[in-house]
Amino acid sequence: MSSSRVRVMSLLPSATEIICAIPGKSQQTHTQISEDDYPSDITHLPTVIDPIIQFTSLTDVDKQVVDKMKELGTLYVVDKNRIEALAPDVILTQDLCRVCSVDLMTVERIAQDMDPRPTVLNLSPTCIEDMLDNVTEVGNTVGLNAQAAAYRGSLEDRIARVRLNVEQYAAGQPRLRVLCLDWVNPYIVGGHWMPQIIDWAGGISLLSPLVTDEQGHRRGQGAKRVSVEDIVAANSDIIIIAACGLDLGTLRKEIDAISENSEWLAVRAAAPRIVICDGHHYFNRPGPRLIDTLEFVAGISHSISALIPFDLPYQEL
């Protein structure tokens, strides 16, 4: 497919970041969804998906998600007419999480009715290797094979740097016990790539263990709810909180609002170190900035300041 003529429609922020990170992406035409906010030069593009729910509070959003999924089976409104009018050659979508974006079946139904029918590329990574494969898939699909290979190589170099640093700094030391939460009140532990990131950063993933898949990749299972008792019993060295969809400022306000809550006080006392982070752009968005997340987890866990990305917002409580 000739890259100069490819019209790319991205239906999830991580895919937008991938296509925009591959050199030569300026030859592409994009659309965006309402949650796309990076890079800044795509925020003016037309939207074709809008969320049904809006953030209110940690507890209320959790209830909204549960209720709307039971009622509608989705959290998004799709503008089918606009998708057809924009006539994409390629649609980037996913089938991993119905909370994160529109589901694959809906996208495929829309594509089936279009003439010419666009290529629907399903990007559903559950580990870092999958994300790297997504970079290759996207590049090959839009005719930027060499550029995607070079960009993937740069990400792999960063991974190797992290693992070498961890090996050098943590040599002979016991692995840190790390708990990563991607929601608070109720408490949800991060899954999929997060246990792998913790492992590569020299830690032991708590309450979300690693499993080995058929390709030999080490990854976690899906995110799951845990009790405060589980968190206390985990005996963490460090708890990292990166709430899905929330930037640091919003997460800070939400934690302040529950600061006297007995469950939060128990969690607060459950580890000598608690770090809160931007879980909107990092940690939960399975695009290239998972590598920034890996660098951060390694850097903050082992006090390797040179590894911590300068633009990744965080605060130690």
N, C-alpha and C positions, 0 to 999 in steps of 0.2 A: 504494500500500500504506500503510495507516494506521500511523504510527510507534508509536502506543500499544499496538499488538497484535502487533508484529513480534518474533519470537524469533530471535536471531542466533547462529549457531554459527561461531566462527572457528577455522580449522585451521592458522593460521600467525601468528606473533607480529606481523609487520608489519601484517596485516589487523586484528588486535586493537587495535593502536595507532591505526589509522585510525578505526575505529568509536568508540573511546573518546575520540578527540580532537574529534570533531564535536559541537558543542553540542547538548544534547538527548539524548545517548546514555543518560542515566539511565532513559529510557523503554524501553530495550531489555533483553532477557534474553540473557545470553551464556553460552557454555561456553568452555573454554580447552584448550590442549594443554599437555603437561608442561613445555614450554620457555617458556611465557608467564610473564613476570615484570614486565611494565610495562603499564599503571600498577598500582600496588600494590593498588588496590581490586578487582582481578579475580582475584587469586591464590587466593582461596578457592573459586572456581567449579569444577564437576566437569570432569575431564579425559576425553577420548575417544581420544587418541592418545598413545602412549608410545614413546620411542626404543629400538631394539634394542641399540645400543652405548652405552658410557659412556666419558667422557674418561679417558685414562690418561697419554699423552704425545703430543707432536706426531707423532712417527714412527709410534707404534703405532696411533693413531686413523686415520691415513691408510691403514695396512694393513687395519684393521678395515673401513673404508668400502669399499675396493676388494674385499675378500673377500666381504662381505655383499651388495654389489650384484651380484657375479657369482653368488652362491648363491641369493639371494632376490629380487633386483631392487628391494628397498626396505630402508629403515633403520627402519621404523616398524611398530608393531602398532596396528591400528585396532579399537576396540570398537564393532562394528556394532550390537550389541544396545542399548548405551547411547545411541548416536546416534538409533536408532529410538525409544527410550523418551523421550528429551528432545524429540522432535518439533519440530525447528527449522523456521521458515518460510524462512530464508535460511542457506545455508552459504557461508562465505568460504574459498576455497582457491586453489591455484596450480598452474601447469604449467611452471614455470621451472627448478626444481632438485629432483631426487629426493633429494638429500642434505639439503635444508632442511626438507622436509615430505613428507607423503603425496602421491602423484601424483593428478592430476585424474581419470584413468580410474577409479581405485578409488573415489573420492568419488562420481562419477556412477553407478557400478554400485549403490552403496548407496542413493543417492537414488531410483533407478528403482524400487526395491522398496518405497518408502515411500508411504503413503497418509494424508493428502495428500502429494504429491511436493514437496519444498522447491525453491526457486530456488537453483541452484548458480552462484555468481559467481566466475569465474576471474580472479584478480588476478596477473598475471605481468609486472611492469614491468621494462624493461631500460634505462630512462633516467628522468630526473626528470620530464619531461613525462608519461610513463606513470604515474608515481606520483601526480601531480596529477590525472590523469584517473581513477585509482582512487578518490581522495577523492570526486570527483563521482559516480562509479558507485555507490559504497557509499551515499552520502547519498541519491541518487535511489531506490535500491532499497529503502531502509528508510523512505522518506517524509520525509527531512530535507533536502530539496533546497536550501532557502534557507540553512540552517545550514551545509551542506557548501560551498555557493558562497562564503559569507563566510569560512569557515575556509581554503578554497583561496586566496582573495584575500590572506589574511594570510601564507600561505606564499610566495606570489608577491611580496609586498612585501619579504619578507626576502631573497629571491633578488636582487631589484633592488638592495637596499641593499649586498649583498656585491659585486655586479658594479660598482657605482658606486665603492665604496671601493677595489677593486682597480684600477680605471681611474685613480683619483686618485693612489694610492700608488705604482703601478708605471709611471706615465707615463714614457716614454722609456727604460725599463730593459729589458734582455733578459729574455725569459720564463725562469723557473726550470725546470730539468729535474727532474721529480718522478717517482719510482718508488713505487708503492703495492703492497705485498705483503699478500695475505690468508692466507698460510700460510708457515711456516718449517720447513725440514728434513722433507720436501722443500719447495722454494720455489715458490710459486704467486703469480702476479701478478693483481691484481684486474681484473675486466672490467665489462661492461655500463655501469652508471652512473658507475663510478669514473673512467674517462678523461674523461667529460663534466664531472664535478665538478672534476677537476684543471684542465681547460680553462677553466671558468668562474671558477676561483680564480686564474687568471692564469698557469698553468703549462703545460708540455709533458708529456703522459703518455708515459712510457717503457715499452717492451716490450708495450704494450697500446694501439695507436693508435686514434684516432677514425675512425668511418665515418659516412656520412650515409645515413639511411634514406629511404624513399619519401615520408615526411611532412616531410622536411627536418630531422629531429631528428638531433643529433650524439650518438653513443653508441659504446661499445666493444663488442667481441665478448665471448664468454664468458671466464671465468677460465682461465688456462692455466699449465702447469708451465714453469718456466724453469731454466736451469742457473746455477751460480755464475759461470761464465764470461760468460754473458749479462748478469748483474747487474753484474759488474765493467766490462764493455765499454760499458755504458749511460752511464757518465760522469754520474751523478746529482748534482744539487746537494743534494737531500734525499731520503732514503728513509723512507717512512711504513709502519710495520708494524702491521696491525690484523687479527689472526688471526680467521677466521670462527668464532664461537661462544665465543671466549675473552674474559673480562674482563681488565683491565689486570694485576691481581695474578697471575692464572694465567699470562698471557703472560710476565710478568717472571720467574717461576719457571722457565718452560720455557727462556727465553733464558739464564738463569743456568746451567742444566743443560748447555747446549752451548757455554758461554763459551770453552772451550779447543778446541773442534772447529775443524779447519783450514778447513772451508768457511765456517763462521760468521765466523771471523777475517778471511777474504777479503771477505765481505759487509760486515763492520764497517768495513773500511778502504776500501770502495768509494765512500763519500760523506762529505763533511765534516759532514753532519748526519744523524742517525738518530733518529726519533721513534717510540715505541711507544704504542699506543692501545687503548682498549676496542673490540674488533671484534665483540663480542657484541650490544651495543645500538646501535652506530653502524657506519657504513661498509658492513656486509654485510646489514643489515636494511632492506629497501626500503619503509619507511614514512615518516612525516613527519620523523623524525630524520635523514633524508638531508640535510635543510636544515641541521641542526646540524653535520653532517659537512662540508658545503660551507663553512659559516662557519669551522669549525676549520681546514680545509685552507688557506683564504685567509688566515686570521689567523696561523697558524704559519709559513706560507711567507713572508709579507711582514712579519712582526713587527707585525701590527695587533692588539694585545691586546684592543681593544674588540670585535673580532669573535669571539674564542674563547669558546664557551659555558662558563660557570663550572662546570657540572656534567659536562663531558665529560672523563673521566679519561685522562691521558696523561703520558708521561715522556720527556724528551730524554736520550739516552744520551751 
